[in-house]
Amino acid sequence: MDVLGILRENGKDLLPEEMDLLRTELDTGEYEAEYIAECRKLISELTNWAGKGMTRGGSLRFNEIHIPEERNSDNSEEKTSDDSGTETSDASEEKTSGSPGVNTGDSSGGKAADTPREKTSVIQSFSNISDEEIIAVDLERMRRDREYRSLFKKYVRESKVINEDFVVAHFTLFKDVELNAMLACIPFSEEFLEHYFSVLDPKAIALHQRFSENFFIKHFSELDAATVLTRGVNPWRIKTLRSKMLSNFLRIKGVKV
């Protein structure tokens, strides 16, 4: 992957988690030491630039950062003279030879060199980075946010990767609070609920998950009957849909819901 090319062309638009992915790519990919050093130096300069509050649309020009082997744009036009004494402008040459995708910040009415990019365009080019690594970076970013819990639920609902199989394979990747939050977002199998019952929140299971009458009877002391039978998502919370076995069990337990 052309890490240096991504930094040069899209550096000013990269988010912190995307910078982390590029660092991971440099650590795991096969690159020469000199190339890695050059990329890390540019990452450091870009990070420092963003850290000063000069984010997208900021007042500091991205082209003020030194990029090796690239010409920096300037608003002033350099004038040269040919043998006949006629002045010519290098501005047009500089605009065409500049780095693609880098907005020079020219306010003279010229067309901007770049257009808005999709965030995933960079992430999808990381051929050596797994879904687990990408999600791990996203989790660390969300955990630092004040809206952590709502962001996490939205992230899980929109994810095409996080499902029961992924959670089982990468169970330790998630904190307990995240596992319980997922109970409201993902329909887990009864086998999963049984296997991890001791580390999951019974209240969340009772409210958001579907399970059999037998599962309910087995975990009756842990699952709140009122929640399961009045606010839960199981079809047999309706009296007429309950089996005779469950109806008799509830009668013995004194449950009248």
Helices and strands as residue ranges (DSSP letters): H 3-10, G 11-13, H 16-28, H 33-51, G 62-64, E 79-81, E 87-89, H 91-97, H 120-123, H 131-143, H 148-158, H 164-169, G 171-173, H 176-182, H 190-195, G 197-199, H 202-208, H 213-218, H 225-230, G 235-237, G 239-241, H 244-253
